[in-house]
Amino acid sequence: MPKSCDLLLLIVVTLSIAAPAAHASQVARETDVVNLRLGERILVDDGSCPAGQIKEISGTKLTPAGVVPARKCISRVGSKR
C-alpha cells in the first residue's frame, strides 16, 4: 500500500496533466478564432458582453461546411487562469 505522500504526489501529477485541457483559450478579437474544433471553447474579450461577463465561442455542430460556432456571454468568475 503506498504511503500517503506518494498517493498525494500521484494525485497532484495526475491533476496537473489533466488541468490544462479544461481551460478555454482566450483571444482579444473574434476574428482571431480560426480552425474552431467541435467541442472547443474559446473566450473572446472584445468588450461586447456586459460588465463581469466574457463572450464564449464554442464549436457546437459539425456540418459539411465545417464546425458551426455558438456565441454566448458567460460570467468571468472561474474563467481566469
All heavy atoms as an XYZ file, in Angstrom:
589
protein
N       0.857     -1.186      0.000
C       0.000      0.000      0.000
C       0.894      1.238      0.000
O       1.787      1.366      0.825
C      -0.897     -0.040      1.236
C      -1.899      1.052      1.293
S      -3.059      0.685      2.615
C      -4.433      1.538      2.015
N       0.652      2.185     -0.917
C       1.511      3.361     -0.990
C       1.325      4.278      0.213
O       0.267      4.342      0.808
C       1.066      4.059     -2.269
C      -0.203      3.449     -2.671
C      -0.355      2.163     -1.941
N       2.389      4.973      0.541
C       2.324      5.948      1.624
C       1.441      7.114      1.195
O       1.253      7.363      0.012
C       3.720      6.455      1.954
C       4.629      5.392      2.496
C       5.980      5.982      2.795
C       6.907      4.920      3.310
N       8.238      5.453      3.572
N       0.936      7.843      2.154
C       0.040      8.955      1.837
C       0.755     10.032      1.019
O       0.148     10.678      0.164
C      -0.566      9.547      3.099
O       0.444     10.059      3.938
N       2.052     10.249      1.253
C       2.813     11.239      0.475
C       2.926     10.814     -0.985
O       2.807     11.627     -1.889
C       4.205     11.427      1.061
S       4.203     12.258      2.651
N       3.152      9.515     -1.217
C       3.237      9.001     -2.581
C       1.891      9.135     -3.291
O       1.828      9.503     -4.462
C       3.680      7.540     -2.583
C       5.103      7.355     -2.092
O       5.879      8.348     -2.133
O       5.433      6.237     -1.671
N       0.833      8.831     -2.571
C      -0.502      8.938     -3.145
C      -0.845     10.388     -3.460
O      -1.374     10.687     -4.528
C      -1.538      8.356     -2.179
C      -2.977      8.312     -2.673
C      -3.076      7.491     -3.950
C      -3.884      7.732     -1.620
N      -0.493     11.296     -2.569
C      -0.735     12.716     -2.791
C       0.039     13.216     -4.011
O      -0.497     13.944     -4.848
C      -0.361     13.533     -1.555
C      -0.576     15.037     -1.651
C      -2.043     15.348     -1.881
C      -0.086     15.725     -0.400
N       1.292     12.793     -4.120
C       2.105     13.177     -5.270
C       1.498     12.649     -6.563
O       1.437     13.366     -7.570
C       3.539     12.669     -5.110
C       4.489     12.991     -6.254
C       4.639     14.496     -6.408
C       5.834     12.344     -6.028
N       1.014     11.430     -6.565
C       0.387     10.847     -7.738
C      -0.863     11.637     -8.133
O      -1.089     11.921     -9.309
C       0.025      9.382     -7.481
C      -0.672      8.659     -8.618
C       0.247      8.568     -9.829
C      -1.112      7.283     -8.170
N      -1.661     12.039     -7.168
C      -2.872     12.817     -7.442
C      -2.512     14.181     -8.024
O      -3.111     14.622     -8.998
C      -3.719     12.969     -6.157
C      -4.309     11.610     -5.769
C      -4.822     14.001     -6.345
C      -4.967     11.590     -4.407
N      -1.514     14.849     -7.444
C      -1.103     16.169     -7.931
C      -0.592     16.080     -9.365
O      -0.947     16.896    -10.216
C      -0.038     16.792     -6.992
C       0.598     18.017     -7.624
C      -0.659     17.137     -5.657
N       0.222     15.088     -9.655
C       0.757     14.925    -11.013
C      -0.372     14.639    -11.994
O      -0.430     15.219    -13.080
C       1.825     13.805    -11.051
C       2.187     13.441    -12.471
C       3.054     14.241    -10.284
N      -1.286     13.779    -11.623
C      -2.415     13.444    -12.494
C      -3.271     14.672    -12.778
O      -3.652     14.922    -13.928
C      -3.282     12.345    -11.849
O      -2.465     11.211    -11.587
C      -4.422     11.949    -12.756
N      -3.568     15.455    -11.761
C      -4.391     16.656    -11.955
C      -3.664     17.716    -12.770
O      -4.276     18.420    -13.568
C      -4.823     17.234    -10.605
C      -5.857     16.411     -9.838
C      -6.120     17.040     -8.477
C      -7.141     16.266    -10.625
N      -2.357     17.837    -12.588
C      -1.626     18.856    -13.344
C      -1.547     18.507    -14.822
O      -1.462     19.384    -15.672
C      -0.224     19.051    -12.767
O       0.557     17.891    -12.953
N      -1.592     17.248    -15.150
C      -1.604     16.828    -16.553
C      -2.975     17.066    -17.163
O      -3.097     17.519    -18.291
C      -1.187     15.351    -16.684
C       0.285     15.190    -16.324
C      -1.454     14.829    -18.083
C       0.742     13.756    -16.187
N      -4.027     16.780    -16.420
C      -5.391     16.893    -16.941
C      -5.917     18.322    -16.921
O      -6.764     18.681    -17.736
C      -6.332     16.004    -16.138
N      -5.428     19.163    -16.033
C      -5.980     20.510    -15.851
C      -5.886     21.405    -17.086
O      -6.844     22.112    -17.393
C      -5.329     21.185    -14.659
N      -4.781     21.453    -17.826
C      -4.725     22.361    -18.972
C      -5.802     22.102    -20.029
O      -6.241     23.009    -20.708
C      -3.329     22.123    -19.556
C      -2.533     21.632    -18.420
C      -3.498     20.836    -17.586
N      -6.259     20.881    -20.148
C      -7.286     20.564    -21.136
C      -8.640     21.171    -20.766
O      -9.487     21.371    -21.626
C      -7.417     19.056    -21.284
N      -8.836     21.493    -19.487
C     -10.118     22.022    -19.037
C     -10.262     23.520    -19.298
O     -11.347     24.055    -19.254
C     -10.296     21.739    -17.553
N      -9.168     24.205    -19.562
C      -9.210     25.643    -19.771
C      -9.550     25.980    -21.215
O      -9.089     25.341    -22.141
C      -7.864     26.284    -19.429
C      -7.568     26.275    -17.976
N      -8.176     27.118    -17.094
C      -6.740     25.511    -17.242
C      -7.722     26.876    -15.885
N      -6.855     25.893    -15.948
N     -10.335     27.019    -21.362
C     -10.605     27.536    -22.700
C      -9.520     28.559    -23.020
O      -9.041     29.261    -22.154
C     -11.976     28.198    -22.734
N      -9.135     28.621    -24.279
C      -8.159     29.644    -24.648
C      -8.864     30.989    -24.749
O     -10.079     31.057    -24.877
C      -7.463     29.265    -25.948
O      -8.390     28.970    -26.951
N      -8.103     32.065    -24.688
C      -8.681     33.405    -24.697
C      -7.989     34.246    -25.758
O      -6.769     34.212    -25.893
C      -8.524     34.056    -23.325
C      -9.207     35.400    -23.231
C      -9.222     35.926    -21.807
O      -9.185     35.159    -20.864
N      -9.288     37.223    -21.664
N      -8.801     34.998    -26.513
C      -8.293     35.904    -27.540
C      -8.949     37.269    -27.353
O      -9.939     37.411    -26.648
C      -8.563     35.362    -28.972
C      -7.824     34.065    -29.210
C     -10.041     35.181    -29.223
N      -8.389     38.283    -28.011
C      -8.901     39.648    -27.867
C      -9.994     39.972    -28.887
O     -10.832     40.832    -28.631
C      -7.759     40.648    -28.009
N      -9.978     39.318    -30.044
C     -10.969     39.601    -31.085
C     -11.543     38.303    -31.624
O     -10.844     37.285    -31.711
C     -10.315     40.354    -32.246
C      -9.768     41.717    -31.876
C      -9.122     42.363    -33.082
N      -8.185     41.445    -33.714
C      -6.879     41.660    -33.854
N      -6.354     42.768    -33.407
N      -6.109     40.777    -34.432
N     -12.786     38.338    -32.025
C     -13.430     37.151    -32.581
C     -12.764     36.719    -33.885
O     -12.739     35.533    -34.210
C     -14.924     37.409    -32.791
C     -15.710     36.164    -33.063
C     -17.211     36.357    -33.003
O     -17.682     37.318    -32.377
O     -17.913     35.525    -33.599
N     -12.180     37.659    -34.622
C     -11.500     37.311    -35.871
C     -10.230     36.497    -35.615
O      -9.697     35.890    -36.547
C     -11.142     38.576    -36.679
O     -10.349     39.441    -35.856
C     -12.388     39.301    -37.138
N      -9.747     36.489    -34.374
C      -8.577     35.685    -34.022
C      -8.916     34.204    -33.870
O      -8.019     33.375    -33.736
C      -7.944     36.178    -32.720
C      -7.360     37.578    -32.848
O      -7.076     37.999    -33.985
O      -7.196     38.246    -31.813
N     -10.211     33.876    -33.877
C     -10.636     32.486    -33.743
C     -10.575     31.833    -35.126
O     -11.332     32.182    -36.026
C     -12.070     32.390    -33.180
C     -12.522     30.940    -33.106
C     -12.151     33.064    -31.826
N      -9.641     30.905    -35.286
C      -9.503     30.175    -36.549
C      -9.463     28.681    -36.250
O      -9.014     28.259    -35.195
C      -8.233     30.590    -37.324
C      -8.340     32.016    -37.813
C      -6.995     30.427    -36.472
N      -9.966     27.900    -37.161
C      -9.970     26.436    -37.039
C     -10.623     25.955    -35.745
O     -10.055     25.156    -35.006
C      -8.546     25.878    -37.138
C      -7.905     26.196    -38.467
O      -8.585     26.243    -39.490
N      -6.608     26.428    -38.455
N     -11.827     26.437    -35.475
C     -12.574     26.015    -34.300
C     -12.931     24.536    -34.443
O     -13.399     24.100    -35.484
C     -13.849     26.855    -34.166
C     -14.715     26.621    -32.939
C     -13.973     27.072    -31.679
C     -16.017     27.393    -33.059
N     -12.682     23.771    -33.396
C     -12.974     22.342    -33.418
C     -14.260     22.043    -32.666
O     -14.681     22.808    -31.806
C     -11.823     21.566    -32.794
C     -10.560     21.629    -33.646
C      -9.409     20.996    -32.936
N      -8.996     21.948    -31.901
C      -8.087     21.708    -30.990
N      -7.488     20.566    -30.931
N      -7.761     22.626    -30.102
N     -14.863     20.939    -32.979
C     -16.092     20.507    -32.323
C     -15.837     20.332    -30.830
O     -14.889     19.662    -30.424
C     -16.567     19.194    -32.933
C     -17.971     18.731    -32.592
C     -18.996     19.765    -33.046
C     -18.268     17.397    -33.246
N     -16.623     21.004    -29.992
C     -16.478     20.924    -28.545
C     -15.482     21.903    -27.954
O     -15.417     22.055    -26.741
N     -14.714     22.573    -28.785
C     -13.722     23.533    -28.291
C     -14.412     24.803    -27.801
O     -15.410     25.234    -28.372
C     -12.740     23.877    -29.408
C     -11.648     24.823    -29.002
C     -10.675     25.120    -30.130
O     -11.002     24.854    -31.302
O      -9.598     25.637    -29.836
N     -13.869     25.399    -26.741
C     -14.397     26.657    -26.209
C     -13.298     27.699    -26.246
O     -12.181     27.440    -25.822
C     -14.873     26.492    -24.766
C     -16.017     25.529    -24.598
C     -16.453     25.391    -23.164
N     -15.317     25.345    -22.243
C     -15.295     25.936    -21.053
N     -16.316     26.619    -20.629
N     -14.233     25.838    -20.278
N     -13.643     28.887    -26.752
C     -12.690     29.991    -26.795
C     -13.356     31.216    -26.190
O     -14.494     31.544    -26.533
C     -12.230     30.277    -28.242
C     -11.532     29.039    -28.804
C     -11.313     31.491    -28.283
C     -11.083     29.169    -30.226
N     -12.651     31.888    -25.293
C     -13.154     33.109    -24.676
C     -12.650     34.298    -25.482
O     -11.476     34.370    -25.820
C     -12.680     33.204    -23.230
C     -13.084     32.030    -22.335
C     -12.488     32.194    -20.950
C     -14.582     31.882    -22.261
N     -13.567     35.231    -25.768
C     -13.224     36.420    -26.556
C     -13.475     37.648    -25.692
O     -14.613     37.943    -25.335
C     -14.059     36.497    -27.856
C     -13.686     37.729    -28.648
C     -13.874     35.233    -28.683
N     -12.407     38.359    -25.364
C     -12.502     39.546    -24.508
C     -12.505     40.794    -25.383
O     -11.541     41.547    -25.429
C     -11.322     39.560    -23.534
C     -11.527     40.552    -22.406
O     -12.621     41.142    -22.316
O     -10.589     40.733    -21.614
N     -13.615     41.001    -26.102
C     -13.704     42.131    -27.029
C     -14.622     43.241    -26.527
O     -14.895     44.202    -27.243
C     -14.153     41.659    -28.412
C     -15.540     41.019    -28.413
O     -16.174     40.931    -27.345
O     -15.975     40.591    -29.499
N     -15.125     43.130    -25.301
C     -15.968     44.171    -24.726
C     -17.407     44.160    -25.205
O     -18.160     45.078    -24.908
N     -17.814     43.135    -25.928
C     -19.176     43.102    -26.457
C     -20.199     42.571    -25.454
O     -21.402     42.690    -25.687
C     -19.226     42.252    -27.734
O     -18.863     40.914    -27.462
N     -19.757     42.009    -24.339
C     -20.660     41.491    -23.311
C     -20.759     42.483    -22.157
O     -19.885     43.328    -21.989
C     -20.149     40.146    -22.800
S     -20.286     38.824    -24.017
N     -21.820     42.379    -21.348
C     -21.973     43.279    -20.203
C     -20.817     43.138    -19.209
O     -20.074     42.158    -19.231
C     -23.285     42.810    -19.555
C     -24.009     42.057    -20.619
C     -22.957     41.468    -21.500
N     -20.705     44.113    -18.320
C     -19.647     44.102    -17.299
C     -19.709     42.810    -16.493
O     -20.787     42.330    -16.141
C     -19.810     45.297    -16.369
N     -18.544     42.217    -16.232
C     -18.467     40.981    -15.471
C     -18.674     39.726    -16.293
O     -18.687     38.626    -15.762
N     -18.859     39.889    -17.611
C     -19.058     38.744    -18.488
C     -18.053     38.771    -19.635
O     -17.459     39.801    -19.927
C     -20.479     38.721    -19.050
C     -21.543     38.507    -17.992
C     -22.918     38.334    -18.604
O     -23.153     38.651    -19.763
N     -23.841     37.816    -17.816
N     -17.883     37.626    -20.265
C     -16.986     37.491    -21.405
C     -17.670     36.610    -22.446
O     -18.465     35.738    -22.091
C     -15.623     36.903    -20.954
C     -14.598     36.996    -22.062
C     -15.780     35.480    -20.450
C     -13.164     36.728    -21.592
N     -17.386     36.851    -23.703
C     -18.006     36.069    -24.772
C     -17.337     34.702    -24.879
O     -16.117     34.591    -24.853
C     -17.871     36.781    -26.117
C     -18.629     36.099    -27.253
C     -18.314     36.658    -28.630
C     -18.539     38.124    -28.744
N     -18.243     38.647    -30.095
N     -18.158     33.662    -24.979
C     -17.644     32.311    -25.191
C     -18.116     31.825    -26.551
O     -19.296     31.878    -26.862
C     -18.155     31.358    -24.115
C     -17.701     29.923    -24.324
C     -18.327     28.963    -23.349
O     -19.532     28.662    -23.506
O     -17.629     28.527    -22.431
N     -17.175     31.380    -27.360
C     -17.494     30.788    -28.656
C     -17.167     29.308    -28.546
O     -16.071     28.936    -28.125
C     -16.677     31.437    -29.785
C     -17.008     32.918    -29.876
C     -16.951     30.740    -31.105
C     -16.217     33.664    -30.908
N     -18.136     28.467    -28.903
C     -17.897     27.029    -28.816
C     -18.326     26.356    -30.111
O     -19.284     26.768    -30.752
C     -18.645     26.422    -27.625
O     -20.020     26.704    -27.707
N     -17.594     25.325    -30.473
C     -17.930     24.536    -31.658
C     -19.031     23.562    -31.298
O     -18.802     22.610    -30.570
N     -20.245     23.822    -31.789
C     -21.395     23.054    -31.325
C     -21.915     22.012    -32.306
O     -22.515     21.037    -31.887
C     -22.568     23.991    -30.990
O     -22.882     24.752    -32.140
C     -22.218     24.909    -29.841
N     -21.712     22.232    -33.590
C     -22.321     21.335    -34.564
C     -21.386     21.168    -35.759
O     -20.788     22.137    -36.232
C     -23.659     21.918    -35.024
C     -24.457     21.041    -35.931
C     -25.796     21.694    -36.247
C     -26.600     20.853    -37.187
N     -27.857     21.508    -37.554
N     -21.286     19.949    -36.245
C     -20.452     19.662    -37.401
C     -21.341     19.554    -38.637
O     -22.298     18.792    -38.654
C     -19.672     18.366    -37.197
C     -18.672     17.990    -38.265
C     -17.611     19.084    -38.413
C     -17.999     16.669    -37.935
N     -21.050     20.360    -39.649
C     -21.787     20.331    -40.911
C     -20.793     20.044    -42.035
O     -19.579     20.088    -41.816
C     -22.475     21.690    -41.183
O     -21.460     22.673    -41.406
C     -23.365     22.113    -40.026
N     -21.279     19.766    -43.235
C     -20.355     19.560    -44.355
C     -19.456     20.780    -44.611
O     -18.349     20.643    -45.112
C     -21.283     19.312    -45.540
C     -22.527     18.761    -44.933
C     -22.665     19.455    -43.612
N     -19.921     21.972    -44.221
C     -19.138     23.192    -44.414
C     -18.130     23.421    -43.289
O     -17.297     24.310    -43.383
C     -20.072     24.394    -44.517
N     -18.206     22.640    -42.214
C     -17.290     22.805    -41.085
C     -18.037     22.889    -39.767
O     -19.217     22.576    -39.683
N     -17.343     23.355    -38.747
C     -17.922     23.465    -37.404
C     -18.693     24.768    -37.287
O     -18.201     25.837    -37.651
C     -16.810     23.399    -36.334
C     -17.371     23.612    -34.944
C     -16.084     22.067    -36.411
N     -19.921     24.680    -36.774
C     -20.764     25.854    -36.571
C     -20.510     26.403    -35.167
O     -20.641     25.675    -34.182
C     -22.258     25.492    -36.728
C     -23.140     26.690    -36.427
C     -22.532     24.938    -38.110
N     -20.118     27.677    -35.055
C     -19.859     28.246    -33.727
C     -21.135     28.756    -33.061
O     -22.052     29.230    -33.730
C     -18.917     29.411    -34.022
C     -19.260     29.825    -35.409
C     -19.711     28.584    -36.129
N     -21.171     28.641    -31.748
C     -22.248     29.228    -30.947
C     -21.608     30.295    -30.073
O     -20.512     30.100    -29.545
C     -22.923     28.168    -30.091
N     -22.284     31.419    -29.913
C     -21.759     32.532    -29.125
C     -22.703     32.834    -27.974
O     -23.912     32.872    -28.161
C     -21.621     33.776    -29.999
C     -20.608     33.644    -31.099
C     -20.825     34.708    -32.179
N     -19.899     34.548    -33.282
C     -20.085     33.722    -34.307
N     -21.165     32.962    -34.361
N     -19.196     33.640    -35.280
N     -22.116     33.070    -26.792
C     -22.919     33.489    -25.635
C     -22.015     34.204    -24.646
O     -20.790     34.010    -24.633
C     -23.620     32.300    -24.974
C     -22.689     31.296    -24.349
C     -23.488     30.162    -23.723
C     -22.553     29.111    -23.150
N     -23.287     28.021    -22.524
N     -22.625     35.064    -23.825
C     -21.897     35.755    -22.778
C     -21.992     34.914    -21.511
O     -23.068     34.463    -21.140
C     -22.490     37.142    -22.540
S     -22.271     38.265    -23.932
N     -20.846     34.708    -20.867
C     -20.803     33.939    -19.633
C     -20.122     34.761    -18.554
O     -19.419     35.732    -18.839
C     -20.059     32.594    -19.819
C     -18.602     32.838    -20.227
C     -20.780     31.718    -20.827
C     -17.748     31.589    -20.177
N     -20.317     34.368    -17.303
C     -19.694     35.069    -16.189
C     -18.184     34.895    -16.230
O     -17.673     33.838    -16.573
C     -20.240     34.496    -14.888
O     -19.572     35.063    -13.787
N     -17.454     35.940    -15.889
C     -15.997     35.866    -15.846
C     -15.517     35.031    -14.674
O     -14.386     34.577    -14.658
C     -15.383     37.264    -15.727
C     -15.386     38.025    -17.017
C     -14.585     39.309    -16.833
N     -14.601     40.095    -18.036
C     -13.679     40.020    -18.989
N     -12.688     39.176    -18.865
N     -13.764     40.781    -20.058
N     -16.339     34.826    -13.655
C     -15.948     34.059    -12.476
C     -15.572     32.650    -12.920
O     -16.327     31.982    -13.601
C     -17.082     34.007    -11.439
C     -16.704     33.120    -10.266
C     -17.439     35.387    -10.983
N     -14.378     32.230    -12.563
C     -13.919     30.900    -12.911
C     -13.279     30.805    -14.277
O     -12.710     29.806    -14.628
N     -13.345     31.874    -15.066
C     -12.756     31.814    -16.400
C     -11.307     32.286    -16.421
O     -10.627     32.147    -17.402
C     -13.574     32.640    -17.385
O     -13.513     34.003    -17.046
N     -10.841     32.850    -15.301
C      -9.454     33.314    -15.244
C      -8.522     32.137    -15.017
O      -8.870     31.181    -14.328
C      -9.284     34.339    -14.127
C     -10.055     35.599    -14.391
C      -9.856     36.588    -13.290
C     -10.692     37.835    -13.544
N     -10.613     38.755    -12.436
N      -7.310     32.208    -15.554
C      -6.356     31.107    -15.396
C      -5.542     31.267    -14.156
O      -5.125     32.202    -13.711
C      -5.436     31.050    -16.595
C      -6.187     30.664    -17.797
C      -5.262     30.544    -18.954
N      -6.092     30.361    -20.138
C      -5.645     30.043    -21.284
N      -4.387     29.854    -21.481
N      -6.432     29.904    -22.296
